[in-house]
Structures are given as structure tokens and as C-alpha cells.
Amino acid sequence: MASSVSLSEPIHHVALSLADQLPILQIIIPFITAPLIVFLGVRQLAWPLAFLASVLCVVTSSLLLKQVIDGSEISYQLGGWAPPLGIEYRVDAVNAFVLLLISGIASVVLFWARLGLKAEVPERSHALFYALFLLCLTGLMGVVITGDAFNVFVFLEISSLSTYVLIAQGCHQDKRAFTASYNYLIMGTIGATFFVIGIGFLYMATGTLNMADLADRIALQHDNRTIQAAFAFIVVGMGLKAAIYPLHLWMPNAYTFAPSPVVAFLSGTATKMALYVLLRFMFTVFQPAFLEEVPLIEAIILPFAIVAMFASSISAFAQRDLKRMLAHSSVAQLGYMMLGIGLFSHTGLTATVIHLFNHGITKAALFLGVGCYVFVVGGASYEKLKGLGKTMPWTSAAMVIAGLSLIGVPGTAGFVSKWILVQAAFEQGWWIFAFLIVLSSILAVAYVWRMIEALYLASAAEGAMSQEVPFSMLLPLWALALSTLYFGLVTDITLGAAKAAASGLMSGSSGMF
Amino acid sequence: MVEFFTSDFVLGRLNYWFFIFLMMTGLYIVIARSNLVKKIVGLNIFQTSVFMLYISIGKVSGGTAPIFPIDMNIDPNVVYSNPLPHVLILTAIVVGIATTSLGLALMVRIRESYHTIEEHEIAEQEQEIMRKELGLAKEGEV
């Protein structure tokens, strides 16, 4: 096959060093480790291997970030096939930053899972669990790093298929995990298939799958019906995956019944990754100029974002279970991110990107905390949480910090993103949106208060025995909780990256993000 | 009326009409049926319709199979069909199989723990569980 190319241009064989292979190593490491864990079949080796792989991913993504932090781009050609035809991996500053976030959260969650997983999944399935966890990580990283539209679909399905199984692992706690996983499978597959139909239409109209190439060719034919249909299919498909209101129906159940480390990982990365793909397609493949022509922003995104902020916050308040409450609140928080997109300005997109990051670490911390409670008392209903503020002081303190960040109290990461969102609303002169953001934050106060009330103000049930979780479970929880404080006070890194990302998006630069 | 059906819009794009018909059939089954097996079958039809779409895209009118002669003396007058959509859809078929098998596996476990694969019966059982949970919570408050 290679000879057909060699007719036009000779192939140069250049020896590549390991540093040149970093973009692919990022994918290969977890992808190879996953089957290795299964084939070795040694239960004691499963966790160390998985953790090692995730740490190696952190190392490679930091090395990548170091290479591109000055604004340069890496274009990695798979198998040496040049981009428009071959598959290209493209890394730039923001892209590498997201990779670091995903691998970082994966490492933290895996560190927690060494002890924490035992309470929720029996030890005989641990090896398979870690293998699937790594496959999910592979898929997520692949989606972020690739510059090829069809490749996005392939990696998306790698991560989704492993996610379905990971969610079903909650069956050891509650059989409803099966139906939650089944419903997610149906909805997720419909979403992914919509996405493929969209890609198919794009290929029909443009004859290319490379994202940068797509952007150039779409710019010439905005009024093409095929392109417009492709846009609709892609937005709805990714909306299903990202659980954007009203396509979120799979999410509360899936998050409630999945094992806590899985939820901590997914809430921090998976829906965020889907939103990232949505942003990338909306702004770098279809370009802002196209968005101005279709009535998506005012007619669909803005109204549903507002409805999500209120309806989901109210249903979060009505829950009697901490895990379920957090799941509903995730849908509400996605509403803020959609509102940022809906404001359609540089500041609005900055708010979306920074909230993507801040909410990711906040929710990961909260769900790890839930995992700690499940570890000790076997459940996370408010009934069971009563009085745990006294017996589990460290876990509960971290939960309160993360809870404050969820509300958006000044000094926490959640405040930074909401502040920028309010600024964006004022910038457009839509003070009513700013008012609504504040109003829905009050609802957040109400539902977080229910957690604090159960933890600190209610007295423990008679004869309840509970004690603090081991240090190795507290460490990752506190690392995340303190990072929400850190990113609330020191905003150089996150705000800088978010601003760079937003200006890239608004200018519709063909560079990724 | 007959002219409409023999027009290029219908006959000339028959593949795409089949694609739309199959896609809608599949999606309808997924939404309307309460039997979990039937839902999976619907999902399968839905996915298969997309394969048809892609393979139709690859057709170049007058094109032959995209295989170069072994001596690589390529005649520029020969038109080849586009092989890329076929390759893409090969991947999508694999994904479809994985999804179907996973869905069926989940269904087996659902049947083992709920003793039914009818969605409304499962929903009833889950509401029962929910009611019990709420009941317990109320007793605890007193």
C-alpha cells in the first residue's frame, strides 16, 4: 500500500527519538497495560500496573505540555501518513492541559481505589475493573489528542463501552446499576450513531475527515443543507454524551448506582470530554461564523441552559441521597457551561472552559468523599450520613470545602468560574442572566446545606459505629479538595489557559482549541 | 404521482431513502418497545442503516473496485470507487457488535436479578425499591 504514495513523493526514513513519540505513547501506555493486566491475571499486580500506567500518562502529558507551552503545536502522523489522508494527532497548549487534567484525575482516583474499591466491588473482579478503567482512560485521552473526526468516534466508543461495564459494576451494591447501565448504553449508542451520521454527511460534502481540513472546506459552503444536517446530528449526538439538559436522562441513575471511584473519574472527565468535543466541533470545525447563521444559540442552547440550572438544582434539593444529589447537580452545573457557550463571547467561552476544569476537580473530590462514606457506613443517604461530621472529621471537612466550591463561595474554584460567567452576562448587557446565575447559586446553597446539615447538625443513630477512613484514602480526597482552594486563589494557570482557549475558539483558528 | 416516484429524487437516491426508512424504523423500535431484546434489535437496525449511508457515499458512478493492478501501471482513465467509507464502516461494524454483545450481556444479568426483561415491569420493581427506601427514611426520622 505504501508504494502508491511513494509514486508521488519518496518516503524519508528519519529516526525518531522517544520524545517524538510522546503523543502516541500517551495512548499506547494505558491501551497496552489494560490487556496485560487481564492476561497476567495476577490480582496483586493489577492495581500497581494500572497505577503505574496512569502515572506514566501524567509524565508523558507533562512532557508534552512542556514542549507546547510556548504556543507551538505538535503534529504527529500515525504510521508516517501525511495529515489530510492519514490520521493526525495534534497537540497544543490547551489540548495538553486537558490531557494532563484527565490523566491527573485518573491517577488520583486510582490511588484512592486501592483501598476504597474493596467496599464496593468484590476482589475477584478487581483485575478486570482496572483493565476497563485504563481502557476508558485510553478512550478519553484519544478523543482529546486526535485531529481526525472519525477517530474521535472510535475513541469515544472505546471509552463509552468500558464506561457501561464500569457502571454496571455497581451491581454488587444495588441491582439497579444494571438498568442504569443498560439505559446509558441505549442512549449513548444513539448519541454516538448520530455523531457518525453527522461525520458521514460532512465527508459527503467535503471529502475529508481531518479537522483542520474540514474547517477550511466547510467555510466555503455554509448554506449547504448537508453541512447543516451534519451540524444538527453532531450537536445532538454529543449533547447526549455530555448529558446536556434535556438529553441528560441517563445520567442521574448511572451516577447514582455506579461505584464511587468510577463516578469520581467520570464526572471529572467523561462528560467534560464530551463537552470539549462539542466545543471543538462547534468552534473549530464549523467556525463561529457558521454558528451565527444557524439559530442554535438563542433558540436552543440559552433557554435549555437556564432550565437546566433551575430544574436540576431543584431536583438535586429534593433528593435524599448524597450521591444522587450530586448527580443532579452535575446536570445543573453543565447548564452554566452551556450558558457560557450561549453568551457567545470571549468572556463567556472563558467561563465555560474554566468551569469545565474547576467543576471537574470539585465533583471528583465530592464523589471521592461519597466513596469514603460508602466505605465506612455502606451508603450515602442522608439518613446514614447523620453525625458523621464528628466521627469522620477529615473526610467531612474536605467535603465541606468541595461543597463550598460547588456553590461558588469566594476563595474557591467554583467562585472564579461563576464570577467570569456573571461578567460575561453583564458584558452582553443581559443582567437578567447574571441575576439568574446568582439565584440558581442560592439553590446550590440549599442542596449543599442538606449535606452539611446531615453531617454536622444531626446526631448519629444509636449504636452506630463509624471511624475515619485510612490515610491513603484521605490523601487523594484532600489533594482534590485543596486544589479547589488553590485554583480559587491562584488563577494564573487556569484562567490563562482558559483565555487562550477562548480566543482560539472565537477566532475559529484551525489549530485545535 | 408516478412521475414523482420514478424521478431522480426518488429512484436516483434509492439508497438514501432506504437509509432514512431503516434509521427511522430502528429508532422507533428503540423508543416504542418495552422489551429489552427488541430494543437491542432496534438499535442494531439503526446502526446498520448508517453502514448503508456510508457505503452509498463511497460509490463513484462508473467506478470499479478500488484495486490497483499488481504491476502498478495505473491507467488514469479508469475510475475507482472510494474505498475509504468502507474502511470506516468496518470500524463502525466492530463497534456495533461490541455494543450489541455488551447490551445482551447486561440484559442477561437484568433477567437474572429482576426475572423479567419487560421495561415496565422493571420500572415497577424499581419504584417498589424506591418506596421502601423512602419508607425506611421516614421511620428513621421519627
Chai-1 contact restraints between the chains, C-beta under 6 A:
chainA,res_idxA,chainB,res_idxB,connection_type,confidence,min_distance_angstrom,max_distance_angstrom,comment,restraint_id
A,F150,B,L88,contact,1.0,0.0,6.0,A-B,restraint_1
A,V154,B,T91,contact,1.0,0.0,6.0,A-B,restraint_2
A,E157,B,V95,contact,1.0,0.0,6.0,A-B,restraint_3
A,L161,B,A98,contact,1.0,0.0,6.0,A-B,restraint_4
A,Y164,B,L102,contact,1.0,0.0,6.0,A-B,restraint_5
A,K175,B,S113,contact,1.0,0.0,6.0,A-B,restraint_6
A,R176,B,E126,contact,1.0,0.0,6.0,A-B,restraint_7
A,F178,B,L106,contact,1.0,0.0,6.0,A-B,restraint_8
A,F178,B,R109,contact,1.0,0.0,6.0,A-B,restraint_9
A,F178,B,I110,contact,1.0,0.0,6.0,A-B,restraint_10
A,T179,B,I122,contact,1.0,0.0,6.0,A-B,restraint_11
A,S181,B,L106,contact,1.0,0.0,6.0,A-B,restraint_12
A,Y182,B,L106,contact,1.0,0.0,6.0,A-B,restraint_13
A,L185,B,G103,contact,1.0,0.0,6.0,A-B,restraint_14
A,T189,B,L43,contact,1.0,0.0,6.0,A-B,restraint_15
A,T189,B,T99,contact,1.0,0.0,6.0,A-B,restraint_16
A,T193,B,Q47,contact,1.0,0.0,6.0,A-B,restraint_17
A,T193,B,V50,contact,1.0,0.0,6.0,A-B,restraint_18
A,V196,B,V50,contact,1.0,0.0,6.0,A-B,restraint_19
A,I197,B,V50,contact,1.0,0.0,6.0,A-B,restraint_20
A,G200,B,L53,contact,1.0,0.0,6.0,A-B,restraint_21
A,G200,B,Y54,contact,1.0,0.0,6.0,A-B,restraint_22
A,M204,B,I57,contact,1.0,0.0,6.0,A-B,restraint_23
A,R320,B,A137,contact,1.0,0.0,6.0,A-B,restraint_24
A,E383,B,A137,contact,1.0,0.0,6.0,A-B,restraint_25
A,E383,B,G140,contact,1.0,0.0,6.0,A-B,restraint_26
